[in-house]
Amino acid sequence: MSASDTHRTIEAVFRIEAPKLIAGLARVTRDVGRAEELAQDALVAALQQWPGEGVPRNPGAWLMQAARHRALDGLRRDKMLKRKHEEIGRDLDEEADPIAEIEEALDDEVGDDLLRLIFTACHPVLAVEARLALTLRLIGGLTTEEIARAFLVPEPTMAQRLVRAKKALAEAKVPYEVPHGPELAERLGSVLEVVYLIFNEGYAATAGEDWVRPGLCQEAMRLGRILAGLAPQEPEVHGLVALMELQASRLRARIGQDGQPVLLLDQNRALWDHLLINHGLKALETARGLAPSPGSYVLQAELAACHARARKAEDTDWARIAALYGALGALTPSPVIELNRAVAVAMAEGPAAGLVLVDALASAPALKNYHLLPSVRADLLGKLGRHGEAQAEFIRAAGMTRNQREQALLLARAEKAGVAGKGGSIGPKSGSHFSGESDA
């Protein structure tokens, strides 16, 4: 393996292992900022040693061991300084040994450190935006640039926000634990939002070469199931579990043999995971039984269930989907929800009806850099025979996304639209790039 191949491997391994590494270190340091620094130190050590020694059999354990040694070295230095500056005559050897305590803690089974880390990052001492950004950084493994793009703010602004968030948690001495009672209910909504953001980053990666990151989806579903055990009477928890399981049931069908994305209406539904679908529908039934009126996650799970129940793409009940998006938009108004509703209306009533709704969203500030707006518009223009305009919109959408697989897909569709505009054949029509992919 060449040095460049090794470096790419290290970066991929670290992206997978970093959340668990930070969570485990935060458990013993009680400082998420320090835990992230130690994880980065372990990455530097790997970059120095693995090219010459080779990638270890268990890279996650190697990284934890490297971070552990760094943590112990720091603790020993702190203890030595304390000894030098303390002008007391007691024997430190008779005191409880903090080094032994941290060694014991680091050797303990990790348990649900990721869940504790999420609740810590979602503490009310932080603003909502800071909670989401910090958890995406620590748990989702996104770079500062990727998070800034997701929040539509400059990268330096997001970097400062992350630094302030970690500092605020340290200064407030936020306990590293899963809360109970009223405090659990108070922080649950923010935690659910963060868990779903993690799932979405796995389901449709913001950037990079991968269209999906199944490991993040699996972790988010695991955390969701734990939350359902912690708060069994909360319908939105069960709604989120249902939503994630129903969406995850399509993961195998979302990638073709060549690694390229396969859109919802083109997917081989025989590849859908029917065990996950059954689990999701059962969780949705539980949520319905607990909710006098459905909340956001229950409504989104209802949307996902419409697709899960359709044996063939043409069996999809698009009129119900459009109605559900109307209810969701009334509950939580959002231009993204309206964009989804426009897609459903286009599928139910025709592309002209959908295009009217999409064009009405063109000036929405939140969608200014949202690549799925021109992508949806391009699809509808193509169906209306306006191929030149469709090609331009697909190219514009491709320039907005950071995901390489998605960019390639959009450019390929732009090329097909160009061929169609010249009177060529482009083969069978594909469904909208957007329809269903954010759970339409």
C-alpha positions in Angstrom: 0.0 0.0 0.0 1.4 3.4 -1.0 1.7 6.3 1.5 -1.2 8.1 -0.2 -3.3 5.0 0.0 -2.4 4.6 3.7 -3.3 8.2 4.4 -6.7 7.8 2.7 -7.3 4.6 4.8 -6.3 6.5 8.0 -8.7 9.3 7.2 -11.6 6.9 6.4 -10.9 4.9 9.6 -10.7 8.0 11.7 -14.0 9.3 10.3 -15.7 6.0 11.4 -14.0 5.7 14.8 -13.8 9.3 15.9 -17.2 9.6 17.5 -16.7 6.5 19.7 -13.2 7.6 20.4 -14.3 11.1 21.5 -17.3 9.7 23.5 -15.0 7.3 25.4 -12.5 10.0 26.2 -15.1 12.4 27.2 -16.4 9.9 29.7 -13.1 10.0 31.6 -11.9 13.6 31.0 -15.3 15.2 31.5 -14.4 17.7 28.8 -15.5 17.3 25.3 -13.0 19.8 24.0 -10.1 18.0 25.6 -11.5 14.7 24.3 -11.6 16.0 20.8 -8.0 17.2 21.1 -6.9 13.8 22.4 -8.6 12.1 19.4 -6.8 14.4 17.0 -3.5 13.6 18.7 -4.3 9.9 18.1 -4.9 10.7 14.4 -1.5 12.5 14.2 0.2 9.5 15.7 -1.5 7.2 13.2 -0.4 9.4 10.3 3.2 9.2 11.6 3.3 5.5 12.3 0.9 3.6 10.1 2.6 4.4 6.7 5.7 2.6 8.0 4.2 0.0 10.2 1.0 -0.8 8.3 -2.6 -0.4 9.4 -3.3 -2.3 12.6 -5.8 -5.2 12.7 -8.0 -3.2 15.0 -7.5 0.4 14.1 -10.2 1.7 16.5 -8.5 0.0 19.5 -5.1 1.4 18.4 -6.4 4.9 18.2 -8.0 4.6 21.7 -4.8 3.3 23.1 -2.8 6.2 21.6 -5.3 8.7 23.0 -5.2 6.9 26.3 -1.4 7.3 26.6 -1.7 11.0 25.7 -4.4 11.5 28.4 -2.3 9.7 31.0 0.8 11.7 30.1 -1.1 14.9 30.5 -2.5 13.9 33.8 1.0 12.9 35.1 2.3 16.4 34.1 -0.6 18.0 35.9 0.0 15.9 39.0 3.7 16.8 39.0 3.0 20.5 38.7 0.5 20.2 41.5 3.0 18.5 43.7 5.6 21.1 43.0 3.3 24.0 43.8 1.6 22.6 46.8 3.5 23.6 49.9 1.9 21.1 52.2 3.5 18.3 54.0 1.1 15.5 53.3 2.1 12.4 51.5 0.5 12.3 48.1 1.1 8.6 47.8 -1.6 8.1 50.5 -4.2 10.0 48.4 -6.5 8.4 45.8 -4.4 8.1 42.7 -6.1 10.0 39.8 -3.9 8.2 37.3 -5.1 4.8 38.5 -8.7 6.0 38.3 -8.4 7.2 34.7 -6.6 4.0 33.7 -9.4 2.0 35.3 -12.1 4.1 33.6 -10.4 3.8 30.2 -10.3 0.0 30.6 -14.0 -0.1 31.4 -16.5 -1.2 28.8 -17.7 1.9 26.9 -21.4 1.2 27.2 -23.5 3.9 25.8 -20.9 6.7 25.8 -22.3 8.1 22.5 -25.7 8.6 24.0 -24.2 10.3 27.0 -22.1 12.5 24.7 -25.3 13.5 22.7 -27.1 14.5 25.9 -24.1 16.5 27.0 -23.8 18.3 23.7 -27.6 19.0 23.8 -27.5 20.6 27.2 -29.7 23.8 27.6 -26.6 25.8 28.4 -26.0 25.9 24.7 -28.2 27.6 22.0 -30.1 25.1 19.8 -27.8 25.9 16.8 -24.7 25.2 18.9 -26.1 21.9 20.1 -26.8 20.7 16.6 -23.5 21.9 15.3 -21.4 20.4 18.1 -23.1 17.0 17.9 -22.7 16.8 14.2 -19.0 17.6 14.7 -18.5 15.1 17.6 -20.9 12.3 16.6 -21.5 12.8 12.9 -17.8 13.3 12.1 -18.6 16.3 9.8 -15.9 18.9 9.2 -16.4 22.5 10.2 -16.8 23.4 6.5 -19.5 20.8 6.0 -21.4 21.9 9.1 -21.1 25.6 8.0 -22.6 24.7 4.7 -25.4 22.8 6.3 -26.2 25.9 8.4 -25.6 28.3 5.6 -23.0 30.3 7.5 -19.4 31.2 6.8 -16.8 28.6 7.9 -15.0 31.0 10.4 -18.4 31.7 12.0 -19.1 28.0 12.5 -15.5 27.4 13.8 -16.0 30.1 16.5 -19.4 28.7 17.4 -18.0 25.2 18.0 -15.1 26.6 20.1 -17.6 28.6 22.2 -19.9 25.6 22.6 -17.1 23.4 24.0 -15.9 26.2 26.3 -19.4 26.8 27.6 -19.8 23.1 28.5 -16.5 23.0 30.3 -17.2 26.2 32.2 -20.7 25.1 33.2 -19.2 21.7 34.3 -22.0 19.9 32.5 -22.3 16.4 33.9 -21.5 13.6 31.4 -24.6 11.6 31.8 -28.1 10.7 30.5 -30.5 12.8 32.6 -33.7 11.5 34.2 -37.2 12.7 35.0 -38.2 16.3 34.0 -34.7 17.1 32.7 -34.9 14.1 30.3 -38.1 15.5 28.8 -36.7 19.0 28.6 -33.7 17.9 26.5 -35.4 15.1 24.5 -36.6 17.2 21.6 -33.2 18.5 20.9 -31.6 15.1 21.2 -34.2 13.6 18.7 -33.3 16.3 16.2 -29.7 15.6 16.5 -30.1 11.8 16.2 -32.1 12.3 13.0 -29.4 14.7 11.7 -26.9 11.9 12.2 -29.1 9.5 10.4 -29.6 11.8 7.5 -25.8 12.3 7.2 -25.6 8.6 6.8 -28.6 8.3 4.5 -27.5 11.1 2.1 -23.9 12.2 2.9 -23.3 15.9 2.7 -19.9 15.6 1.1 -17.2 13.1 0.0 -17.2 10.1 -2.3 -19.9 8.1 -0.7 -23.6 8.5 -1.5 -24.6 6.8 1.8 -22.7 6.0 5.1 -24.7 3.0 6.5 -22.6 3.0 9.8 -24.1 6.4 10.8 -27.6 5.2 10.0 -27.0 2.1 12.1 -25.7 4.2 15.0 -28.6 6.6 14.8 -31.1 3.8 14.8 -29.4 2.2 17.8 -29.5 5.5 19.7 -33.2 5.9 18.8 -34.1 2.5 20.1 -32.2 3.3 23.4 -34.2 6.5 23.6 -37.4 4.6 23.1 -36.5 2.5 26.1 -35.7 5.6 28.2 -39.0 7.4 27.2 -41.5 4.6 26.3 -44.5 6.9 26.6 -43.2 9.6 24.2 -44.8 9.2 20.8 -42.2 11.3 18.9 -39.4 8.9 20.0 -41.3 5.9 18.5 -42.1 8.1 15.5 -38.4 8.8 14.9 -37.5 5.1 15.3 -40.2 4.3 12.8 -39.0 7.0 10.4 -35.4 5.9 10.5 -36.1 2.2 10.1 -38.5 2.7 7.2 -35.9 4.9 5.4 -33.0 2.6 6.2 -35.0 -0.3 4.7 -34.1 1.2 1.3 -30.4 1.6 1.8 -29.3 -1.5 -0.2 -31.4 -0.4 -3.2 -30.0 3.2 -3.2 -26.6 2.2 -4.6 -26.1 0.4 -8.0 -23.4 -2.1 -8.8 -21.2 0.7 -10.1 -21.6 2.6 -6.8 -23.8 5.3 -8.4 -27.0 6.5 -6.7 -30.3 4.9 -7.6 -33.3 7.2 -7.1 -36.4 6.1 -5.3 -38.6 5.5 -8.3 -35.9 3.5 -10.1 -35.1 1.2 -7.1 -35.4 -2.5 -7.1 -37.9 -2.9 -4.3 -37.0 -6.6 -3.9 -33.8 -5.3 -2.3 -35.7 -3.4 0.4 -35.3 -4.8 3.9 -38.8 -6.0 4.8 -37.7 -6.9 8.3 -36.9 -3.3 8.9 -40.1 -2.2 7.2 -42.1 -4.4 9.6 -40.2 -3.0 12.6 -40.8 0.5 11.4 -44.5 0.0 10.8 -44.8 -1.6 14.3 -43.0 1.4 15.8 -45.3 3.7 13.9 -48.3 1.9 15.3 -47.0 2.3 18.8 -46.5 6.1 18.2 -50.0 6.4 16.8 -51.4 4.8 19.9 -49.6 7.3 22.1 -50.3 10.4 20.2 -53.8 12.1 20.2 -52.5 14.2 17.3 -49.3 13.3 15.3 -46.1 15.3 15.8 -43.4 16.0 13.2 -41.6 12.6 13.4 -44.9 10.6 13.4 -46.0 12.5 10.3 -42.7 11.9 8.6 -42.9 8.2 9.5 -46.4 8.2 7.9 -44.8 9.6 4.7 -42.1 6.9 4.7 -44.8 4.2 5.3 -46.6 5.3 2.1 -43.5 4.3 0.1 -42.9 1.2 2.2 -46.4 -0.1 1.5 -46.1 0.4 -2.3 -45.1 -2.8 -4.0 -44.4 -0.9 -7.2 -43.5 2.7 -7.8 -46.7 3.3 -9.6 -48.7 2.1 -6.6 -47.5 5.0 -4.5 -50.3 7.1 -3.1 -49.0 10.5 -4.0 -52.2 12.3 -3.1 -51.9 11.1 0.5 -48.2 12.1 0.5 -49.1 15.6 -0.7 -51.7 15.8 2.1 -49.3 14.6 4.7 -46.8 17.2 3.6 -49.5 19.8 4.0 -50.1 18.7 7.6 -46.4 18.6 8.3 -45.9 22.1 6.8 -48.8 23.4 9.0 -47.1 22.0 12.1 -43.5 23.0 11.3 -43.5 25.6 8.4 -40.4 25.1 6.2 -39.5 25.8 2.5 -37.9 22.4 2.4 -41.2 20.8 3.4 -42.9 22.8 0.7 -40.4 21.6 -1.9 -41.2 18.0 -0.9 -44.9 18.8 -1.2 -44.4 20.3 -4.6 -42.8 17.0 -5.7 -45.7 15.0 -4.4 -48.2 17.4 -6.1 -46.3 17.0 -9.4 -46.5 13.2 -9.1 -50.2 13.3 -8.2 -51.4 16.1 -10.5 -48.7 16.5 -13.2 -45.4 18.4 -13.5 -47.0 21.8 -14.4 -48.9 21.9 -11.0 -45.6 21.0 -9.2 -43.6 23.6 -11.1 -45.9 26.4 -10.0 -45.2 25.5 -6.4 -41.4 25.1 -7.0 -41.2 28.5 -8.7 -43.0 30.1 -5.7 -40.0 28.9 -3.6 -37.3 30.4 -5.8 -36.8 33.5 -3.6 -36.8 31.6 -0.2 -33.5 32.6 1.5 -33.1 29.2 3.1 -33.1 27.6 -0.3 -30.6 30.0 -1.9 -27.8 27.4 -1.9 -29.9 24.3 -1.6 -29.0 22.1 -4.6 -32.3 20.1 -4.5 -34.3 23.2 -5.5 -32.8 23.5 -9.0 -32.6 19.7 -9.2 -36.4 19.3 -8.7 -37.1 22.2 -11.0 -34.9 20.6 -13.7 -36.8 17.3 -13.4 -40.1 19.1 -13.8 -38.9 21.2 -16.7 -37.6 18.1 -18.5 -41.0 16.4 -18.1 -42.6 19.4 -19.6 -40.3 19.2 -22.6 -38.3 22.3 -21.7 -35.0 20.4 -22.0 -32.6 23.4 -22.4 -33.8 25.0 -19.2 -33.7 21.6 -17.5 -30.1 21.1 -18.5 -29.1 24.5 -17.1 -30.8 23.7 -13.8 -29.2 20.3 -13.5 -25.8 21.9 -14.1 -26.6 24.6 -11.5 -27.6 21.9 -8.9 -24.4 19.9 -9.6 -22.4 23.0 -8.8 -24.0 23.4 -5.4 -23.5 19.8 -4.0 -20.3 18.7 -2.4 -21.2 15.0 -2.7 -19.2 13.6 -5.6 -21.6 10.7 -6.4 -24.6 13.1 -6.4 -22.7 15.6 -8.5 -21.9 12.9 -11.1 -25.6 11.9 -11.2 -26.8 15.5 -11.7 -24.2 16.1 -14.5 -25.3 12.9 -16.2 -28.9 14.0 -16.1 -27.9 17.4 -17.5 -26.2 15.6 -20.4 -29.4 13.6 -21.1 -31.5 16.7 -21.0 -29.1 18.2 -23.5 -29.5 15.2 -25.8 -33.3 15.3 -25.5 -33.3 19.0 -26.4 -31.6 18.1 -29.7 -34.2 15.5 -30.4 -32.2 12.5 -29.2 -33.4 9.6 -27.2 -32.7 9.5 -23.4 -34.3 6.2 -22.6 -37.0 5.7 -19.9 -37.8 8.6 -17.8 -36.5 8.6 -14.3 -38.2 9.9 -11.2 -37.3 13.2 -9.7 -33.9 13.4 -8.2 -35.6 14.7 -5.0 -38.9 12.7 -4.8 -38.8 10.5 -1.8 -35.1 10.9 -1.1 -35.6 13.1 2.0 -38.6 10.9 2.7 -41.2 12.3 0.4 
